[in-house]
């Protein structure tokens, strides 16, 4: 078998080829002589010929990874039972490079932040937050142009970060766009672990429709709350599976299912159990297939027990459970995301006497719930569940400090840092922020607060972030610094 040559030899050039013409030979000789006399081509000469390359070279130093050292600090690392002295914390890029002895040699070009003896601790984490619904009133949320609601959420996200909350686990609402804007540094705010629209049955805690909109037929348009992604009404396992998959498709890190009656909802009493084991199992199947979990809104023993049978991994609220149910939670390793709901200045304002009565019924069980959580060593997270009240949103740190009714200050701070971070990481491969949160240790993400004082001795410092928090850092970036820095 013969092989044709890939390139024809010179003798076979076509008549149109001029490479052997006298004129071409003369031109080629001139260019060859000029090239031989020219300086050799190097990276420097190439860079000099490219417009803007010199400016890029000058910017190399500016684009170098920023290195920051916190010195003259005491450290609460998120897991220890006491403050750690004699150490400094070195930040490189968005991570903690090292927690090292103070006499370690500094790297070149390091920026120093002198903490003045204050406490350096992890950024705070709220495990039950509603970024979209925290600031507007209920009436505003239901009637205002949704672009305005989103604008309020952007402002509230900035305020949340300035309160020292560098991460929130969002328990329902259309926050995917806000999360993206924050992650891309278009807006300022905390890291968001989004649930997307919470899944609810007809007439359940997440059904905001009016009676006049019933009956609903398959050909009817979705309600306003469904269209904007606040809620997903689903009846039957197939619908639940569909709505759950939609939230995962949009980027949910975990799913939220309404398994029982609520305080602020219009149609269901707290005693109502919502959904069914097959419906909850459908949501759990969707979550399992994506490597994450389902958490449920539920107050009563019956609702919580049904949810556990369905395979959920976390309970939100649960103020009215009994001891037998908590024993079951302990056996199954179920997380409990509890809120310090009391009838005090931080009680969410209710729109009707019926909701107010339900609120009083619910808060009557708060002390017992915390007692049972401690008795059976349940993995207990903390969150605010602030809704529809701009003033109450500013009390985020104050509500955390309120946990000293049941826990020591060190237990409170652990819960709002490393423990809540553990729950956030429970979303596995759906975790939008791979890396360790809630701790001050080598390799952890650099979310830090420098406190002017010792919150272990004065827990109320976290209730006054505007004066007590001197530095707030998220992902290695400083968002607040009243101390300054020097090289």
ABEGO torsion letter per residue (X at the ends): XBBBBABBBAAABBAABAAABAAAAAAAAAAAAAAAABBBBBAAAAAAABBGAAAAAAAAAAABBBBBBBBGBBBBAGABABBBBGBBBBBBEABBABBBBAABBBBBGBBBBBAGGBBBBBBBBBABBBAAAAABBAAAAAABBAAAAAAAAAAAAAAAAAAGBABBBBAEEBAAAAAAAAAAGABBEBBBBBAEBBBBBBGBAABABBAAAOBBBAABBBBAAAAAGABBBBBEAAAAAAAAAAAAAAGBABBBBBABBBAABAABBAABBBEBAAAAAAAAAAAAAAGBBBBBBBABAAAAAAAAAAGBABBBEGAABBAAAAAAAAAAGBBBBBBBBBBBAABBBBABAAAAAAAAAAAAAAAAAAAAAAAAGBBBBBBAGBBGBAAAAAAAAAAAAAAAAABBAAAAAAAABAAAAAAAAAAEAABABBEBBGBBBBGBBBBBBBBBEBAAABAAAAABAAAABABBBBGGBBABBAAEBBX
